[in-house]
Amino acid sequence: MASQRDHGGGLDAAIKTFGGSRAEWLDLSTGINPVPYPFPALSADAWTALPDTQMAADLTQAARTFWHVPESAEILAAPGASALIAQIPRLAAPATVSIPAPTYNEHAASFAQHDWQVHSEGAAQGQVLVHPNNPDGRMWSEQDLTTPLCIIDESFCDVAPDRSLIAHAAQPGRIVLKSFGKFWGLAGVRLGFAIGDPALIARLRDMLGPWPVSGVALDIGARALNDPTWADQTRSRLAADTVRLDAMVCQHGAALLGGTTLFRLYRVDDANAWQDRLAQHHIWSRIFPYADNWIRLGLPGPDGWDRLEAAL
């Protein structure tokens, strides 16, 4: 578990096996919103100048407002949540960390790399809860936060803001992670946030060094987080598209196991066979080394539904 780093994506490898160009493929292996936030017109300074403190402050305030961050919690913007995941194990001396499995495996790999003992259950000095969990969509509660160092990964929680645990972020030893790329569909911007215990956030800030986030990411992130109307409309669209996807896939023999409105997890008779069949139509999916009958699909964009239906 600790060393395994299999992910969605990997489209280049699929192309080598099944042919075609990247533009010809429909990548449903990730949980990225296929209808991204509209690209705003950016100032020249966003591209040419070092990111200034006002741009960073504007993004931080937008994040605090959008996620209802407690005033006593600190916010750190980073070049993607993965950059934060790589540093978090350095915040405490190596001990035992509980990471309930199955889940997003980058957390376990990072803690193991820093000499922590990684377990899926039992007593521990640290814990990681992916909320909602990837790939099954499991939700956690305040009662589950039990260790001195507690990391709550809310990379997919923007589809269900009422379930967020952000209200507990300021407590000692707590960090909530947010990903900009998933819900807003702009993974290439590379923007993520650590929100929580001011002492821990200050140490993470020192680890990342000056100007960790590009001016372009600061600008786009602030505009998107200041647009709650787009967020509300997007949640409604994702919910409707999820119902459509479940109906389409389950009529071909799959059974819904869970997920979020950005990705769905299904039980099938043979996940490898399903993935190969879809790949022959240049549609990429996500399967798992620990479950040979699980397949995960993201949502198609507006022009992808007919292709998926034909392939199924």
FENLIN-V430458 format. One record per pair of residues at least 6 apart in sequence whose C-alpha atoms are under 7 Angstrom apart, sorted by the first residue. I is the first residue (numbers start at 0). J is the second residue. Records with the same first field share a line. If there is no record, write none. Layout:
I->J / J
//
This chain:
0->107
1->107 / 108 / 111 / 117
2->108
3->104 / 108
4->104 / 105 / 108
7->28 / 29 / 285
8->28 / 29
14->20
17->278 / 279
23->281
24->281 / 282
25->281 / 282 / 283 / 303
26->282 / 283 / 284
27->282 / 283 / 284 / 296 / 297 / 298 / 299
28->283 / 284 / 285 / 295 / 296 / 297
29->297
30->181 / 261 / 262 / 297
31->180 / 181 / 182 / 184 / 261
32->181 / 182 / 183 / 184 / 261
33->184 / 298 / 299 / 300
34->184 / 300
35->183 / 184 / 185
36->183 / 184
39->219
45->214 / 215 / 218
46->214 / 215
49->214
50->210 / 213 / 214
54->217 / 218
55->217
57->221
58->217 / 220 / 221
59->74
61->221 / 224 / 225
62->224
65->224
68->165 / 166
69->166 / 169
71->169
72->168 / 169 / 194 / 195 / 196 / 197
73->194 / 195 / 196 / 197 / 200
74->192 / 193 / 194 / 195
75->192 / 193 / 194 / 200 / 204
76->190 / 191 / 192 / 193 / 212
77->83 / 190 / 191 / 192 / 211 / 212
78->189 / 190 / 191 / 211 / 212
79->178 / 189 / 190 / 191
80->176 / 177 / 178 / 190 / 191 / 192
84->106 / 109
85->109
88->109 / 110 / 113
90->199
93->113 / 114 / 115
94->115 / 116 / 124
95->115 / 116 / 117 / 123 / 124 / 125
96->115 / 116 / 117 / 118 / 123 / 124 / 125 / 126
97->117 / 118 / 119 / 120 / 121 / 123 / 125 / 126 / 127
98->107 / 117 / 118 / 119 / 126 / 127 / 128
99->119 / 120
100->119
102->132 / 133 / 134
103->133
107->117
111->117
123->146
124->146 / 147 / 148
125->146 / 147 / 148 / 149
126->146 / 148 / 149 / 150
127->149 / 150 / 151
128->150 / 151 / 152
129->151 / 152 / 153
130->137 / 138 / 139 / 151 / 152 / 153 / 156
131->137 / 138 / 153 / 155 / 156
132->138
134->258 / 264
135->256 / 257 / 258 / 264
136->257 / 258 / 259
147->172
148->172 / 173
149->172 / 173 / 174
150->173 / 174 / 175
151->174 / 175 / 176
152->175 / 176 / 177
153->175 / 176 / 177
154->176 / 177 / 178
155->181 / 182
156->163
157->182
158->234 / 260
165->175
168->174 / 175 / 194 / 195 / 196
169->195 / 196
170->196
171->196
172->196
173->195 / 196
174->193 / 194 / 195 / 196
175->193 / 194 / 195
176->192 / 193 / 194
177->191 / 192 / 193
178->190 / 191 / 192
179->190 / 191
180->186 / 189 / 190
188->216
190->216
237->260 / 261
238->260
241->260
247->308
252->267
253->265 / 266 / 267
254->265 / 266 / 267
255->264 / 265 / 266
256->264 / 265 / 266
257->263 / 264
258->264
261->297 / 298
262->295 / 296 / 297 / 298
263->295 / 296 / 297
264->293 / 294 / 295 / 296
265->293 / 294 / 295
266->292 / 293 / 294
267->292 / 293
268->292
269->291 / 292
270->286 / 291 / 292 / 293 / 294
274->284
277->283 / 310
280->310
284->295 / 296
285->294 / 295 / 296
286->293 / 294 / 295
287->293
//
